[in-house]
Amino acid sequence: MSDTSRPDDPERNRLTGRFARTAKVGVNLSGAGIAFAAQSLFGGDEGDQKTARALAAALGKSKGPLMKVAQLLSTVPDLLPAEYAAEFAQLQAEAPAMGWSFVKRRMRAELGAGWETKFAAFGKEAAHAASLGQVHRATLHDGREVACKLQYPDMASAVESDVGQLRTLLGLFKRMDGSIDPDAMVEEITDRLREELDYAREAKHIGLYRQMLADKSFVTCPQLVPELSTDRLLTMTWLSGEKLTAFESAPQEIRNRIAAMLFWTWWAPMNSYAVIHGDPHLGNYQVTGGGEGINLLDFGCVRIFPPRFVGGVVDLYRAMLHDDFDAAYAAYETWGFENLSRELAEVLNVWARFIYGPIIDNRVRSVADGIRPGEYGRKEAFRVRQLLKEKGPVKIPREFVFMDRAAIGLGAAYLRLGAELNFHQLFEESLEGFTVDSVAARQSSSLAAAGLTNPV
């Protein structure tokens, strides 16, 4: 990658930038507040949906971390009303893009004057816009089609400002709900957001995933173009494919094959390297060859766990498989749950049986028979939160946050496909030769090759 170390970088986290960000978010959210007030006064059957749409629009205009958090919250079962979850989920794939004047300024800042000469063609319209950046399609002089991922301006200040507001919101949730202590969640989300702004790190994540999935011929990851990549610009090969949702009505055999490929794309790195793709929403997968392969996209949110954490995942799976309470309790301790009583462990087991259900049931089945994608996990989440209000609160270990979110996201993809597989057999196959020491050895070697450091 190009050397872009700039100690005088005007976009580094600045107090004035944080103040400006707070003011901007406040102005954008005020429109949503007016919509909410109008609904309170005048009512109407479509009021919740209109308010949710207004909030989503406000967050889309604000860009940045709060929009990212809204996306995350939309994937947590029972945390938001269905109308809000649906609107916020749309932000993942349909965020409003910034215009050509921004693109020209950003490209000039990253690649210098005359940046356009480095490309044979460069699309002025964004091919995709998300919370922290947008993607433009371009062509290199050697004929390669590439994706140029541009970070929005002043995102470092936005992260610090928005995280402060997030702490306030979750602190209010803690006082009102009382089921979960969100302090570690805030720390985890903050660290992952900071990592997502580090495009040099994301470039290493791409290399890491190409290495970890090298023996999975059905999955394709983009290839970095390092000479056209910087701290705030990633240029990588363009991958084309169809949306997962385009296969919802495909023959069962094809849907099952796609689901199996998704399984290996997510679980092989987890069970062999203690690494997960922490943002497994539908937009980050493409289907190729009519269902013969998949593309994996967006490597900003990659969680690298200490190998012992994966040991806890496997230990809890085996505890659920054999209905062994003591082993489950020990697994929670391995994960870092503190001051855990027997009653709290029993509550956690309610959620664990739901999450692990498909892989402890040795038969061909869907992930959750008869449950629609938008309702996946809502009943269980509601029950667990009610029990935690009585027995808790429980402090969630930070590593658990994206693991849980990713598991729900992957399950939702299986549901959308209507996949019917023996998930138990797949999981057992993924554990072949598994030991914590072997995971640690593979992880250490792969991270070193990618230029990344081992987690604490």
N, C-alpha and C positions, 0 to 999 in steps of 0.2 A: 504494500500500500504506500501511497505517497506520504512523505513526511509532513504532517500538519500540526506539529507541536507549536502552539502559539501562546506564550505566557501572557501576552497582552490581548488575548482573544476577547472581543467585545461581547461575545455570547456566553462567557463563563457566568456561573451563578453570581448575580449581583443583587444587592439590596434594592436598588431602584427598579431592577427588573422584576423582583418579587412584588413590590408595591404596584407596579403597572399591571402585572398579571392579576393580582387580587381585584383591582378595579375593573379590568376587562371581564373577568368571570362574573363579577357582580352585575355588570351591565347586561351581559348576555342572559344570565339567569333571571333578571328582573322581568323579561318578557314572559318566561315560563311562570313566574309568580303571578303575573297579571292573568294569565290563562287559568291558573288554579283558582284565583279569587273569583273570576267570572263564573267558573263552574260551581263554586261554593254558593254563589248568589242565585244562579239561574238553573242549576241542576241539568238533568238530561241524561238519557241512557248512554250517550257516547262521550260523556264528560271525562271519564278516566282515560279513555283512549286519546282524546284531544289534549289533555294535560300531559300525558306521557309523550305525545308527539312534540309538544312545545318544549318539554325538557330535553328530549333527544336533539332537537334542532339547536337549542341553546348550547348544549355540550358540544355539538358538532362545530359550531362557530368558534367556541373557545379553544378547540384542539387540545392536545396535550394530555397530561396524566388523568385529570378528572374524567375525560372522555374514556380513557383506557380503563379506569376503575368502574365506570358505568358498564362497559363491556363485560368486565369480570363479574360484577354483581349480577348481570343478566344470566350468567351460567350457574349461579348458586341456587339450588332448588328452594322454593318457598320463602326466599328473602325479599322478593319483590312481587307485587301483583302481576298477573299474567300480562296485562296490557303494557306495563312498564318494561317487563323483561323482553317482550317482543320488540318494542321500539328501540330499546338500548342495544339489543342484539344486532339490529340493522346497522348500527354504527360500525360494526366490524368490517362490513363489506361495502357500505354505501355512504361513507363520510364525505362531506363536501370538500372539494379540492381547492387549493390556492391557485391563483392565476399565473399567466405567462410572465408577468413582470417579476413576480417572486422567483420563478424558476430561473430566469436569466440572471438575477442578482446572486442567487445561491450557487449556480453553476460557475459563474465568474469567480466568486469567492473561493470555491473549492478547487477549480482547475485552472484559474487564471484567465487573463484576457485572451480572446481567440479560442475559447473552449469549444465553440461549435465546429472548429476545423478538425477536432479529434474524432468527430462522428461523420459518417456518410449521410446520415439522416437522424433527426431527433424530433419526436412527437411533442407538439406544443400542449396537447391536452393530456391530463393525467390518465393513465390506464387504470390506476387504483389509488384511492386515498384512504388513509387510516388515521389513527389518533396522533401519532408522533411524526408521521412523514407521508409522502406520496411517491408513486412510482410512475416513471415515464418510459415508454418503449423507444428504443433507438437502434441504429444499425452502425456497426463498425466498418472501417474501410476494408477489412478482410471478409466482409459479408456476414459476420456473426450478428444475430439479433440479441440485444441485451436489454436488461431492465436496470434503470437508474433510479435508485431509491434515495430521495432527498429528505433530509430532516427539516422540519419546520424551524423557523428562527426562534431564538431565545428560549429553547426548551429546558436548559439547565435551570434557569430561574423559575420556569413554570413548574418543574418538578418540586422544587423546595416550597413554592407558594401553595401548590395544590395539595402536597402532602400535609402541610399545616392545616388546611381546611378539612382534609380527610381525617386527621386526628380528632378534630372537633366533632365531625359527624359521627365517627365510630365511638367517640367518648359518650355522645348523646345516646347512641344505640346501646352502649354498655349499661348506662343508667336506666334506660327505659325497658330494655329487654331482660338483662340480668342472666342470660343463659351462657354467654361466651365472653371471656376476657379477650378483647381484640388487640391488646398491646403488641404481642409478637407478630400478629397479622400485619399491623402497620409497618413494623420494621422490615418484614419480608417483602411486602409490596414496594416499599421505598427502595430497598436495595435492587430489586428486579427492575424497577423503573429507571434507576440510575444506570444499570447495565444496558438497558435498551437504548439509551442515548449514546452509548459507546459503540459506534459502528466498527471501530477497529476490533473490538471484542466479538461483535456479530460476525465479522469476516472469519475469525478463528472458529466460531461455532459452525459455520458452513463447512470448513475444512474438517472439523471433528465429525460432523454427521456424514460427510462423504466417506470418511474412513470407517466409522462404525457400521455403516450400512453397505459397505463395499461388496459383501457376499450376498446381498439381497438384490438380485438382478432386476426385480420388478419395480423397484423404487428409484427415482431419479431426484437428485438434489442439484441445485444450480452450481455453476463453477464461477468463482470470483475472477474478476478482471482487476488485478491489484493496481496496475498503473493508472487506472481511472477510478480509484477508490480512495477516500479520505476519512477523517473522523466523522464527517456529516454527509458523506455521499458513498453509497455502495453501488458498484456496477458489477452485474453478474449476468450469466447467460440467461436468455429469456426462455421460459418453459411454457409450452402450450398444452392445454388439456381441457376436459369438460368438468363442470361442477359436479360434485357428488349428488346434488339434488336432481340432476338430470337422469339419474339411474334409479330413482325411487320406484319406477314402474317396470324396470328391466326384469328379465327372467330371474327366478330365484337363484339359479346357479351362478349367474353373473354377480348378483348382489352379495352372495356369500363369498365369492372369490375376492371382491373388493374389500369386504369386511375383514377377511383373513389377512390381506395385505396391510390393512390399517393396523391390525393387531401386531404384526411383526415389526412394522415401522416404528411403533411406539414402545412395545415391550422389549424388543431385542436390545436397544440401547439401555433401557432401565435395568433389566436383569443381568446384563453382561458388563455394563460400564457405570451403572448408577447415575445415568443421565436421562432427563426427560425433556421432551418438547412441551413446554409449559403453556402453550396456547393452541390447543388442538381443535379450534372451531372449524366449521365446515369450509370456510374460505381459504384455509391453509393447505387444503388437499385438492389435487386435480386428478382426474381419471384419464388414462391414455389407452390407446389401442382398443377402444370399445369395452374396456374392463379388464385388460390384460396387465396394466401397470398403473402406478400412481406417481405423481410429482409431490414432493414435500416442499413447502414454501415458508418463508419468514422465520428467521432464526434469532430474533431479538430476545425472546423470552425462553431461554434454555436454562434449566435448573440442574446443577451438578451437585449431587448429594455426597456426603461421606458414605463410604461403602457400608458402614454399620447400619445406616438408615434402611438400605435395601434389605439387609439382613432382617430388620424388624418387619418389613413388608412381607417377606417370605415366612417368617415365624408366625405372623398373625394369620396368614393364609392357611398354614398347617394347623394352627389352633382352631380356626373356624371349621376346617375340614374334619377335625376329630372332636369338636365340641369340648375343647380343653380350656377351661377358664383361666387356670394358673399360667398357661403358656401365653394366652392372650394378654393377661396382665403384664407379664414380663416383656411382651412385644411393645406395649404402650410405654413402658419405662425405657426401652431401647430408643423409641422415637423421641423421648424427652418430655413426656407428660409428667408433671410434678405434683406431689402431694395427692396422689390418686387413691381415692377410697374404693372399696369394693363396689359400693353403689354406683359411683361414677363410671367405673370400668364396665359395669353391666349396661349402663346407658350407652357408652361408646360401642359396646358390642351390637346394639340395635343397628347402628349405622354401619358397622363393619360387616354384619351379615347381609345388608343391602348391597354394599359396594362389592363384596366378594361373592355374592350370590351366584352369578353366572359361572365363575371359575371353580366353585366348590361342588357344583351340580354336574355330575358326570353323565350328561346326555345332550343330544342336539336340542337346542332351544333358542328362543330370542333372548335378548338381554333382559327384558322385562315384559313378559307376556301380557298383552291387553292394555299396556300403558302407552299413551300418546307421547311424542317427543317433548312437548311443552310441559308435561306433567311429571317427567321422569324424576323420581326422588322426592317429590313435594310432600307426599304423605309421610314418608320416613323422616324427612327433615323436620316437618312440623312436630311429629311425635318426639323426636330427640330434643328439640328445643324446649318443648313443654316439660319434659323430664328434667332437663338441665336447669330450668327455672326453679324446680323443686329441690334438686340435689346439688346443683352447681353453685357458682359458675365453674367452668373448666377453662384453663389457659391452654390454648392450642399452640403446640410447638410450631415454630416458623416454617420448618421443612414441610409440614403437613399441608400448608395453604395451597401451594400449586399442585402438589400431588393429588389432593382431593379434587381440586378444580379440573385438573386434566382428566382424571378418571371419569368425572361426570360428563365432560365434553366428548370424550371418546365413546362413552355409552350412548350419548345422544346421537352421535353419528351412526352407530349400529342400529339404533331405533329408526332413524330416518330411512335407512336402507332396508329395514325389515329383515335383517340378517338372521339366519338360523344356523348356528354352528355348535360344535362341542367345544366351548371355551375352556372347559377343564382340561381336555387333552392338549389344546394349544398351549395353555399355561404350563402344564407339566413338561411339555417338550421344550419350552423356553427356559426351564430350570435345569436342563440336562448339564450335569457337571458343576452345578452352582455351589460355590462356597463364598463367604465374605472375602477370604484371602485372594481367591481367583479374580473376583470383581475388582479388588484393590489393585492387583497387578495389571490387569487390562486397562483400568482407568488411568493409572499412573503413566503407562506407556503412551496411551492415546492422547492424553492431555499434553504431555511433553512434546509429542509430534505436532500438535496443533498450536503450541505456544501458549497454553493455558496452565494455570496453577491448580494444584489439588485443593479441594475444599477442606476447611477445618473440621 
